[in-house]
Amino acid sequence: MQNHDETMRSGSRLLVDALLVNGVKRAFCVPGESFLAVIDSLSDVSEKLHLVVCRHEANAANMATAHGKLTGQPGICFVTRGPGASHGAIGVHTAAQDSAPMIMFIGQVERSARERGAFQEVDYVQMFGKVAKWVAEIDDAARIPELVSRAFHVAVNGRPGPVVLALPEDMLVDQAPAQPLIPYRLAESAPSAQALESLREMLGRARKPLLVLGGGGWTPQAFGDVQAFAERHAVPVANGFRCQDTFDNRHPNYVGELGLGTSPALTRYVADSDLIIALGERLGEATTKGYELLPVPRLRQPFIQVHPEPQELGRVYQGDLLIAATMPACAQALRALPAPDPDEIRLQRLVAGREAYEAHARPPVLPDARLNIAAIVRGLSDRLPKDAIVTNGAGNYAGYVSRYHQFSSVRTQLAPVSGSMAFGLPAAIAAQMEHPDRTVVCYAGDCCLLMSSPDLMTVVQYRLPILILVINNSSYGSIRLHQERRYPGRVYATDVENPDFAALARAYGLQAASVETTQDFETEFARLSKDRLPTLIEIRTDTAAMIANNPRR
């Protein structure tokens, strides 16, 4: 039995010790006076825990969210009170929608000043109570080890998500005894034998099943196990919105993404299915085309849902079989299910679904166009390493990535299920820091990049060899498309003027170029990719071309 270490330590050092015990090697922050004590304590362990200094709290929070999506371990960020926390809120919302584990620590006013409307004071339990999985304020330094451990467990278990902890400034300098600590533990849950037998029976009766994958908690092992299950049972596989890296898009069983640009063929394919199995996927609004493709609360076909969070089961859809299980445990159990002889109807349907997907993912031939963005995206997809990490934010340009890029392995896609703009650049920064030897490509729209552009300096400061591709159509592209549909002939407030992005990037210290044709892109990409340096290529198009070649048609 361990004895308590009675060494007295400051609240800030107790917090840093708790982070180290829980395996944190990197944290993102914009420094603030409200948590200077934490920064000082972090300086003592800089060789063990790297503090990444960012230029905007929204980017810092998105970096933490991206880290959580990429690793399955909570991403950590520190922001200051009031305005800093407000900026960081976007990362908390994205982590919640994307089922990404992250913990945001917020400096808070001194305890004696609370409830007075003190400088930058906010009640964070009220502010984040409906967004984060758990929010608390640590009033007593002695409780830091307990509450930080709880934060890690809440962030990773069940449906992964964000936790917010507020840290009163004076509490961080209080002294309290050190306590013995152990790392957080994942709570794995596996399907019962009865549930597996029911699933096997339902799958055995189905002639036209469909497996829909999504959500968080995926591992390389789970990825491989589900692939083996789909192969042995001749089950076609689709992904939920922006979860395309949960199955190899080049695999014969893959039939496409259910999202904002679902093809008509895949829409019909789903409707024609006689069994749908959602594995990790919540079946949200984007995946279900506004809940019309899969009507609420009862699907037209038998429905099995597997999710790590019991409260998600039956929340929206009534299932014929509901299973609370984590993805690794469930995938392993599915792989072991005995498989019958191949069913001819299933095999024929697999081929048909795959052919339809390949047709949809094939870039159009544009003989009269000087620029073919679809061809650029697919060309890069074909030549990038299979473990390349691709990031994007939100906008019309993101439809090209969803439709034409093919993801081959798990944790290679960092795209916001929340539909948040400005996610691509901070996500790429987090990815390149976690995997310095891998290729990282960030797709961004013009407006998307300008929302996160201060952290171009972070790319340069840490010498991150990210390739940033800016699709510049001089508009809020996706909003403009909606405007054209709903209010034809009444374009207003969606066109913008932009800087010279290549010149802007060079001012920050990146190597950069601007292109207006597919051939120019190929030339500049070949020139700039010779060295692993921070790089930005601006791809200039226009609104008319954007509308004519909308990838989400």
C-alpha positions in Angstrom: 0.0 0.0 0.0 1.3 3.4 -1.0 1.9 6.1 1.6 0.9 9.7 0.9 3.8 11.9 -0.1 3.4 14.8 2.4 5.6 17.1 0.3 3.7 20.4 0.0 3.4 21.7 -3.5 1.6 24.6 -5.2 -1.7 24.0 -6.9 -0.1 24.7 -10.3 2.6 22.1 -9.7 0.0 19.6 -8.5 -1.8 20.2 -11.8 1.3 19.7 -13.9 2.2 16.5 -12.0 -1.3 15.2 -12.8 -0.8 16.0 -16.5 2.5 14.1 -16.5 1.1 11.1 -14.8 -1.7 10.9 -17.3 0.7 10.8 -20.2 0.4 14.4 -21.5 3.4 15.3 -23.6 2.0 18.4 -25.3 -0.4 21.2 -24.4 -1.6 24.2 -26.5 -2.1 27.6 -25.0 -2.3 31.4 -25.5 -0.6 32.6 -22.3 -2.7 34.6 -19.9 -2.1 36.3 -16.5 -4.8 34.2 -14.9 -2.7 31.0 -15.1 0.8 32.4 -15.0 1.5 30.0 -12.1 0.8 27.0 -14.4 3.1 28.4 -17.1 5.8 28.8 -14.5 5.4 25.2 -13.3 5.4 23.9 -16.9 8.7 25.6 -17.4 10.2 23.2 -14.9 9.2 20.2 -17.0 9.7 21.5 -20.5 11.7 18.5 -21.5 8.8 16.2 -20.7 5.8 18.3 -21.6 6.0 20.7 -24.6 3.9 23.8 -24.2 2.9 25.0 -27.7 2.4 28.8 -27.8 -0.4 29.7 -30.2 -1.7 33.0 -31.6 -5.4 32.6 -31.0 -7.4 30.7 -28.4 -9.8 29.3 -31.0 -6.8 27.7 -32.8 -5.4 26.4 -29.5 -8.7 24.8 -28.6 -9.0 23.3 -32.1 -5.5 22.0 -31.9 -6.4 20.2 -28.7 -9.5 18.8 -30.3 -7.6 17.6 -33.3 -5.0 16.0 -31.1 -7.8 14.1 -29.3 -9.3 12.9 -32.7 -5.9 11.8 -33.9 -4.6 10.0 -30.9 -7.7 9.0 -28.8 -6.0 10.7 -25.8 -7.3 14.0 -24.4 -5.9 17.0 -26.1 -5.0 19.7 -23.6 -5.3 23.5 -23.9 -5.0 26.4 -21.6 -6.8 29.7 -22.1 -7.3 32.7 -20.0 -10.5 33.9 -18.5 -13.4 35.8 -20.2 -12.4 36.6 -23.8 -9.9 33.8 -23.9 -12.5 31.3 -22.8 -15.0 32.7 -25.3 -12.6 32.3 -28.1 -11.8 28.7 -27.0 -15.5 27.8 -26.8 -15.5 26.9 -30.5 -13.0 24.1 -29.9 -15.2 22.8 -27.1 -18.2 22.7 -29.3 -16.3 20.9 -32.1 -14.9 18.3 -29.7 -18.5 17.7 -28.5 -19.9 17.3 -32.0 -16.9 15.2 -33.2 -16.7 12.9 -30.1 -13.1 14.0 -29.5 -11.5 13.8 -26.0 -10.1 17.1 -24.9 -9.7 19.1 -21.7 -9.7 22.9 -21.6 -8.3 24.6 -18.5 -9.4 28.2 -18.0 -7.8 30.7 -15.7 -10.4 32.2 -13.4 -10.7 35.3 -11.2 -9.6 35.0 -7.6 -12.0 33.3 -5.3 -12.5 36.4 -3.2 -13.7 38.3 -6.2 -16.3 35.9 -7.5 -19.9 37.0 -7.9 -18.8 40.7 -8.2 -18.6 40.9 -11.9 -14.8 41.1 -11.5 -12.5 41.7 -14.5 -13.2 39.1 -17.1 -15.3 37.0 -14.7 -17.5 34.3 -16.2 -19.5 31.5 -14.6 -18.0 28.6 -16.7 -20.4 26.0 -15.3 -23.2 28.0 -16.9 -21.3 29.0 -20.0 -20.2 25.4 -20.9 -22.7 23.3 -19.1 -24.7 22.4 -22.2 -21.7 21.9 -24.5 -19.0 20.0 -22.5 -19.4 16.6 -21.0 -18.5 18.0 -17.6 -17.6 21.4 -16.3 -16.2 22.3 -12.8 -14.2 24.9 -11.0 -11.5 23.7 -8.6 -11.8 25.7 -5.4 -9.3 23.7 -3.3 -5.8 22.9 -4.5 -5.8 19.6 -2.5 -8.6 18.4 -4.9 -6.6 19.0 -8.1 -5.3 15.4 -8.5 -8.9 14.0 -7.9 -10.6 16.3 -10.3 -8.0 16.2 -13.0 -8.1 12.4 -12.9 -11.9 12.6 -13.2 -11.6 15.0 -16.2 -9.4 12.5 -18.1 -11.8 9.6 -17.4 -14.9 11.6 -18.4 -13.2 12.8 -21.6 -12.2 9.3 -22.9 -15.0 7.0 -21.6 -18.4 6.4 -23.1 -18.8 8.9 -26.0 -15.5 10.8 -26.0 -15.8 14.5 -25.6 -14.6 17.8 -24.0 -14.2 18.7 -20.3 -13.7 22.2 -19.0 -12.0 23.0 -15.7 -11.7 26.5 -14.3 -8.7 27.4 -12.2 -9.0 30.4 -9.8 -5.8 32.4 -9.9 -5.2 32.4 -6.2 -5.9 28.6 -5.9 -3.0 27.9 -8.2 -0.5 29.3 -5.7 -2.0 27.6 -2.6 0.0 24.8 -1.0 -1.3 21.3 -0.6 0.2 17.9 0.0 1.2 15.8 -3.0 -0.8 12.6 -3.5 0.0 9.2 -5.1 -1.3 9.2 -8.7 -1.9 6.6 -11.4 -2.9 7.2 -15.1 -6.5 7.3 -16.3 -7.9 4.0 -17.6 -10.1 3.3 -20.5 -13.3 1.5 -19.6 -13.8 -1.1 -22.3 -17.3 -2.6 -22.8 -17.9 -5.6 -25.1 -21.1 -6.9 -26.7 -22.8 -9.7 -24.7 -23.0 -13.2 -26.2 -26.7 -12.8 -26.5 -26.4 -9.5 -28.4 -23.8 -11.0 -30.7 -26.1 -14.0 -31.4 -29.0 -11.6 -32.2 -26.8 -9.6 -34.5 -25.6 -12.8 -36.3 -29.1 -13.9 -36.8 -30.4 -10.6 -38.2 -27.4 -10.4 -40.5 -27.9 -13.9 -41.7 -31.5 -13.1 -42.7 -30.6 -9.9 -44.5 -29.9 -10.0 -48.3 -29.0 -6.3 -48.5 -27.3 -5.2 -45.3 -25.3 -2.0 -45.0 -22.7 -1.2 -42.3 -22.3 2.5 -41.4 -19.2 3.5 -39.5 -18.4 6.7 -37.6 -17.9 8.4 -34.3 -14.8 8.3 -32.0 -12.8 5.7 -30.3 -11.4 4.0 -33.4 -8.0 2.3 -33.3 -5.9 0.6 -36.0 -6.9 -2.8 -34.6 -10.6 -1.9 -34.7 -10.1 -0.7 -38.2 -8.6 -4.0 -39.3 -11.1 -6.1 -37.4 -14.1 -4.4 -39.1 -12.5 -4.7 -42.5 -12.1 -8.5 -41.9 -15.7 -8.7 -40.7 -17.0 -6.9 -43.8 -15.0 -9.1 -46.1 -16.1 -12.4 -44.5 -19.7 -11.5 -44.4 -19.8 -9.7 -47.8 -21.2 -6.5 -46.2 -20.9 -3.1 -47.9 -19.6 -0.3 -45.8 -20.4 3.4 -45.8 -19.1 6.1 -43.5 -20.9 8.8 -41.6 -20.2 12.5 -42.3 -16.5 13.2 -42.2 -15.7 9.8 -40.8 -14.2 8.5 -44.0 -11.0 7.2 -42.3 -12.9 4.5 -40.4 -12.7 2.2 -43.5 -10.3 1.9 -46.4 -11.9 3.9 -49.2 -10.0 1.8 -51.8 -11.4 -1.5 -50.5 -13.9 -3.4 -52.7 -16.5 -3.3 -49.8 -16.5 0.5 -49.6 -19.5 2.2 -51.1 -19.1 5.9 -50.0 -19.7 8.6 -47.5 -23.1 9.6 -46.2 -22.8 13.4 -45.8 -23.5 16.7 -47.4 -22.6 15.4 -50.9 -24.1 11.9 -50.8 -24.6 10.7 -54.3 -28.1 9.8 -55.6 -26.9 6.3 -56.2 -25.8 5.9 -52.6 -29.0 7.5 -51.4 -31.0 4.8 -53.3 -28.6 2.1 -52.0 -29.4 3.0 -48.4 -33.1 3.2 -49.0 -33.0 -0.3 -50.7 -31.1 -1.9 -47.8 -32.9 -4.5 -45.7 -30.7 -4.1 -42.6 -28.6 -1.1 -41.3 -25.9 -1.6 -38.7 -24.5 1.7 -37.3 -21.2 1.0 -35.6 -20.1 4.0 -33.6 -22.1 6.3 -35.8 -24.8 8.5 -34.2 -26.6 9.1 -37.5 -26.7 12.9 -37.2 -28.3 15.5 -39.4 -25.6 15.6 -42.1 -25.3 11.8 -42.3 -29.0 11.3 -42.7 -29.8 14.3 -45.1 -31.7 16.1 -42.4 -33.2 12.9 -41.0 -35.0 12.3 -44.3 -32.9 9.5 -45.7 -33.3 7.6 -42.4 -36.6 8.9 -40.9 -37.0 9.5 -37.2 -37.8 7.7 -35.0 -38.2 4.4 -36.9 -36.2 3.3 -39.9 -38.0 1.6 -42.8 -35.7 -1.4 -42.3 -34.4 -3.4 -39.3 -31.8 -1.3 -37.4 -28.9 -2.3 -35.2 -26.9 0.4 -33.4 -23.6 0.0 -31.5 -22.3 2.9 -29.5 -20.0 3.3 -26.5 -22.4 5.7 -24.8 -25.6 4.0 -23.6 -27.4 7.3 -23.5 -26.9 7.7 -27.2 -28.8 4.4 -27.9 -32.4 5.2 -28.5 -31.8 8.9 -28.2 -33.0 9.6 -31.8 -33.6 6.3 -33.4 -35.5 3.3 -32.1 -33.4 0.2 -32.7 -34.3 -3.4 -33.1 -31.0 -4.2 -31.4 -29.0 -1.7 -29.3 -25.5 -2.6 -28.0 -23.4 -0.5 -25.7 -19.8 -1.3 -26.6 -16.5 0.4 -27.4 -15.2 0.2 -30.9 -12.1 -2.0 -30.3 -14.1 -4.6 -28.2 -17.0 -4.7 -30.6 -14.9 -4.9 -33.7 -12.9 -7.8 -32.3 -16.1 -9.6 -31.4 -17.5 -9.0 -34.9 -14.4 -10.4 -36.5 -14.9 -13.7 -34.6 -18.5 -14.2 -35.8 -18.8 -17.3 -37.9 -19.6 -16.4 -41.5 -21.9 -18.4 -43.8 -21.1 -19.3 -47.4 -21.0 -16.2 -49.7 -24.5 -15.0 -50.7 -24.8 -14.3 -54.4 -27.2 -11.4 -53.9 -24.8 -9.7 -51.5 -21.9 -10.2 -53.7 -23.7 -8.7 -56.7 -24.8 -5.8 -54.6 -21.3 -5.2 -53.3 -20.1 -4.9 -56.9 -22.9 -2.5 -57.8 -22.3 -0.3 -54.8 -18.6 -0.2 -55.4 -19.0 0.7 -59.1 -21.4 3.5 -58.2 -18.9 4.9 -55.6 -16.0 4.8 -58.1 -18.1 6.6 -60.7 -19.0 9.3 -58.1 -15.4 9.7 -57.0 -14.0 10.0 -60.5 -13.1 13.6 -61.3 -15.1 15.1 -64.1 -13.4 15.9 -67.4 -13.6 19.7 -68.0 -12.2 20.2 -71.5 -12.9 23.9 -71.6 -11.7 24.7 -68.1 -8.2 25.8 -67.2 -8.6 24.7 -63.6 -10.0 21.3 -62.4 -9.9 21.3 -58.6 -11.5 17.8 -58.4 -8.6 16.5 -60.5 -6.0 18.2 -58.3 -7.5 16.7 -55.1 -7.8 13.2 -56.6 -4.3 13.5 -58.1 -2.8 14.3 -54.7 -4.9 11.5 -53.1 -3.3 9.0 -55.5 0.3 10.2 -54.9 0.3 10.9 -51.2 1.6 8.2 -48.7 -1.2 6.1 -47.3 -0.5 7.4 -43.8 -0.7 11.1 -44.9 -3.0 13.2 -42.7 -5.4 15.4 -44.5 -7.2 18.2 -42.7 -9.9 20.7 -43.7 -12.4 23.2 -42.2 -15.8 23.9 -43.6 -16.9 25.5 -46.9 -17.7 24.6 -50.5 -14.1 23.5 -51.0 -14.4 20.8 -48.4 -16.8 19.0 -50.7 -13.9 18.3 -53.1 -12.0 16.6 -50.2 -14.9 14.5 -49.1 -15.7 13.4 -52.7 -12.4 13.0 -54.3 -9.8 12.2 -51.6 -9.6 8.5 -50.7 -8.6 7.7 -47.1 -6.8 4.4 -46.6 -6.1 4.2 -42.9 -7.6 5.2 -39.6 -6.8 8.6 -38.0 -5.7 10.2 -41.3 -8.8 12.5 -41.6 -9.1 15.6 -39.4 -12.3 17.3 -40.5 -14.9 18.9 -38.2 -18.2 17.0 -38.0 -19.4 20.2 -36.4 -19.0 22.0 -39.7 -16.7 24.6 -38.1 -14.7 26.9 -40.3 -11.0 27.5 -39.5 -10.4 24.0 -38.3 -8.0 22.8 -41.0 -4.9 24.9 -40.1 -4.8 24.2 -36.3 -5.6 20.6 -37.0 -2.7 20.3 -39.3 -0.4 21.9 -36.7 -1.5 19.4 -34.1 -1.1 16.5 -36.5 2.4 17.5 -37.7 3.6 18.0 -34.1 2.3 14.5 -33.2 3.7 12.9 -36.3 6.7 15.0 -37.5 7.8 12.4 -40.1 4.4 12.0 -41.8 3.0 14.1 -44.6 0.3 16.6 -43.5 -1.9 18.4 -46.0 -4.3 21.2 -45.0 -7.1 22.2 -47.3 -8.6 25.6 -46.6 -11.0 28.0 -48.1 -10.1 31.7 -48.4 -12.4 32.8 -45.6 -11.6 29.6 -43.7 -7.9 30.4 -43.6 -8.2 34.0 -42.8 -10.1 33.1 -39.6 -7.1 31.0 -38.4 -4.3 32.8 -40.2 -2.5 34.2 -37.1 -1.2 30.7 -36.5 0.6 30.6 -39.8 3.3 32.1 -37.6 3.1 29.0 -35.4 3.7 26.8 -38.4 6.9 28.8 -39.1 8.0 29.2 -35.5 8.0 25.4 -35.0 9.2 24.7 -38.5 6.3 22.4 -39.4 6.5 21.2 -43.1 2.7 21.4 -43.6 1.4 21.8 -47.2 -1.5 24.3 -47.1 -3.8 24.5 -50.2 -6.0 27.6 -50.2 -9.0 27.4 -52.5 -9.7 31.1 -53.1 -13.1 31.8 -54.7 -13.5 35.3 -53.1 -16.7 34.4 -51.4 -18.3 32.5 -48.5 -18.7 29.7 -51.0 -21.1 27.3 -49.3 -23.3 30.2 -48.0 -23.3 31.7 -51.5 -24.6 28.4 -52.9 -27.4 28.2 -50.4 -28.2 31.9 -51.2 -28.4 31.2 -54.9 -30.9 28.4 -54.3 -33.1 30.1 -51.8 -32.9 33.7 -53.0 -32.0 33.5 -56.7 -30.8 36.8 -58.2 -30.4 38.4 -54.7 -26.7 37.9 -53.9 -25.7 40.0 -50.9 -23.1 39.8 -48.1 -21.4 36.6 -49.4 -18.7 38.1 -51.7 -15.4 39.2 -50.2 -12.1 40.8 -51.2 -9.0 38.9 -50.3 -5.3 39.5 -49.9 -2.6 38.0 -52.1 -2.4 34.7 -50.1 1.1 33.8 -51.4 2.4 37.2 -50.5 0.8 36.9 -47.0 2.3 33.5 -46.5 5.8 34.7 -47.6 5.5 37.5 -45.1 4.9 34.9 -42.4 8.0 33.0 -43.6 6.4 30.1 -45.6 7.4 29.3 -49.2 4.4 30.0 -51.4 2.9 30.3 -54.9 -0.4 31.3 -56.5 -1.8 29.3 -59.4 -4.8 29.6 -61.7 -4.6 26.5 -63.8 -4.2 22.7 -63.1 -0.9 22.7 -65.0 0.5 25.6 -63.0 -0.5 23.7 -59.8 1.4 20.6 -60.9 4.4 22.7 -61.7 4.4 24.6 -58.4 3.7 21.5 -56.4 6.6 19.7 -57.9 8.9 22.7 -57.3 7.8 23.4 -53.7 7.5 19.8 -52.5 11.2 19.0 -53.1 12.0 20.2 -49.6 10.0 19.6 -46.4 9.3 23.2 -45.6 6.2 25.1 -44.5 4.4 25.7 -47.8 1.2 27.4 -49.1 -0.2 27.2 -52.5 -3.1 29.5 -53.4 -5.5 28.0 -56.0 -7.5 30.9 -57.5 -10.9 30.2 -58.9 -14.1 32.2 -59.2 -17.7 32.1 -58.0 -19.1 31.1 -61.4 -16.7 28.1 -61.6 -17.5 27.2 -58.0 -21.2 27.0 -58.8 -20.8 25.2 -62.1 -18.6 22.6 -60.6 -20.1 22.2 -57.2 -18.8 18.9 -55.8 -21.9 18.4 -53.7 -24.3 18.1 -56.6 
